[in-house]
């Protein structure tokens, strides 16, 4: 089972991955909206 330290580390890693995936997606959407 996970202990608290591993769980916190995994949570931070997942958050970083989610942000890294979300930022380009938002940029692409904005670019398409602005560019038509």
Secondary structure, 3 states (H helix, E strand, C coil): CCCHHHHHHHHHHHHHHHHHHHHHHHHHHHHHHHHC
